[in-house]
Amino acid sequence: MSRFFLFRFDTWFSIGVRRKPQGWLGHAVTAWGAAIAGFVIYCAIIFIDPWRLSATFLCAMLALVFIMVGGSPRSDPHKPAILDWVMSAIAVATLVYASIHAERVVNRIQLMDELTTPDMLFSSALFFLTLEATRRTTGFGLTAVVLVFVAYNFFGHHFEGVLNHGYIDYNHFLDIMVFGLDGILGLPIRVAASYAFLFVLFGAVLHVAKGGEFFFDLAAAISGKRAGGVAKIAVVSSGLYGMVSGSPTSDVVTTGSITIPMMKRMGYNGALAGSVEVSASTGGSLLPPVMGSAAFMMAEYTGIEYRDIAISAAIPALLYYVSVYAQVHFRSVKLGLVGLDASLIPPMLQTLKNGVLFMVPLAVLTTALLIGYTPTTVALFGTVTLVATAAVKAETRVGLVTFYKTAAETSIRMVTVTGACAAAGLVTAGITMTGLVGKFAHIIYGITDKILFPTLLLGAAFTIVLGLGMPVVSAYFLAALLLGTLFTDIGVPIMAAHMFLLYYAVMSAITPPVAVAAYAAASIAEDNPLLIAALAVKFAIAAFIVPFAFIYSTELLMFGSWIAVLTATITAAAGMIFIASGIEGYFRSPLPGWARILVAAGGLGLIVHDVFWSGLGAVLALVALGSAHFLAEKEQTS
């Protein structure tokens, strides 16, 4: 009995095994994945109705999910079970039905035109397939959240007080959930089926063209000679690669496969090496020009131009890396870790000469974004430019066969994102039908009395808690639905409000127990993934303060004069360095406990963009450092 219970627990609370089909099945999966990629590229060039786009993409991806992801970690890692085949076949059937009836569905009047029996069968199948795909790809955490919202839809009319809503029957539920643009086939899936997919394709092509090697060499040339050189290489290379990948897990696998073993050879233990890589890679989702899927979701949800989001994200992302780099520096000096041997560091000019072809697509991406092209067009420009420039050298060339396989691999990489986005759509429909946003705001206002700081604190905690059980894109979207309007109602600018939620959704990705990048690093570092995640949080702890800084000092989001922006950036960066020093207990020499507290407090004062607080913070930190250094020298001489 106990063994059966453990099996069921394992089945429901873990993601399914990832398969790597071989033989004829492997070829079939590759062809299906490449076809999905071809469809997305076609839709990026030729306009297609949003419902048809979302339905075709999701149904096709669901067919792939049940072949590629098993029902539990104990499933056969090579061969799908009969149930997997059945569910994949049902997904194909929904794809056929959606393709045939798309025109009628688009032109029908929602909640007015009655659903036919085939409509009910199609929508019911899509709903339950989406639930199962979510469970397999993201685990029970996000699935449980979805089930809570679904239950609230059906039983909320029994509640009393502010949470009560009108009766919703099954037909009404399916009509909103499947046949409109506020449910499963709504905004999140449209984002996944357009520029999120295309930017992942760009990153995948960059990887096969050996762009990761160039960014590593460039990072080594920049920081390899300094104390803890290889750890700093990890930070810089992860940041550079993250600029164009936007995926922490991809970043860890690409750069971490080189940096983590090197850090271990230089004296870092496995957990420490893994945590440096994870904390550095996580920031990639915040770095322009690509950022991550959640940033694309923010652009679509808020209506803010993606270009403007990327510009506003630049300084917060810089502060994130200043924080992580400073902590790595102080930790390395404290541990006595030296830089790399000069023979292992590539010359800067030679590195730039060899990798200039990778700088061209990055320049094209940035320029197209600044000119004002849509993210979809930007991603296409970047990918075409990358393929063209990579063709200059035989070792970086991406041929037709390689591109075909890379396109298929992109579809496979999008499996988890698709599951998360479809689940987010389920939650959206539940919120729409029940009017939960207004009810939720009423509850939060009752707790915080519309005072800014406690409202922000509660919002940050809520977003991080969401991120403990779901991917970043879902955590941001749900937080945006429930908290976005609440923040703007109390006077927070819409850009700052959603950047705040986006930032904490990204930061939640490294917090245990759900820290996917830490699990990827654990396999390379051969250490405990939860310990890696915990240490990564410590390396990035100062960065948790950044969102509060740009709420109170919007100059950090590029609002205001250039002098104000520059001043705010310099003082905030100095504050980050002092906080990192306080956390690590080291500056030029070890710091006693009282000095660590005062230095960190001084750093907090510098982050506040105010003449009095910044001046007080600088004086406090410098006096504490000077006093600690004086006392240390006095103790040595006596």
Secondary structure, 3 states (H helix, E strand, C coil): CHHHHHHHHHHHHCCCCECCCCHHHHHHHHHHHHHHHHHHHHHHHCCCCHHHHHHHHHHHHHHHHHHHECCCCCCCCCCCCHHHHHHHHHHHHHHHHHHHHHHHHHHCCCCCCCCCHHHHHHHHHHHHHHHHHHHHHHCHHHHHHHHHHHHHHHHHHHCCHHHCCCCCCHHHHHHHHHCCCCCCCCHHHHHHHHHHHHHHHHHHHHHHCCHHHHHHHHHHHHHCCCCCHHHHHHHHHHHHHHHHHCCHHHHHHHHHHHHHHHHHHCCCCHHHHHHHHHHHHHHHHHCCCCCCHHHHHHHHHHCCCHHHHHHHHHHHHHHHHHHHHHHHHHHHHHHCCCCCCHHHCCCHHHHHHHHHHHHHHHHHHHHHHHHCCCHHHHHHHHHHHHHHHHCCCCCCCCCHHHHHHHHHHHHHHHHHHHHHHHHHHHHHHHHHHHCHHHHHHHHHHHHHCCCHHHHHHHHHHHHHHHHCCCCHHHHHHHHHHHHHHHHHHCCCCHHHHHHHHHHHHHHHHHCCCCCHHHHHHHHHHCCCHHHHHHHHHHHCHHHHHHHHHHHHCHHHHCCCCHHHHHHHHHHHHHHHHHHHHHHHCECCCECCHHHHHHHHHHHHHHHCCCHHHHHHHHHHHHHHHHHHHHHHHHHHHC
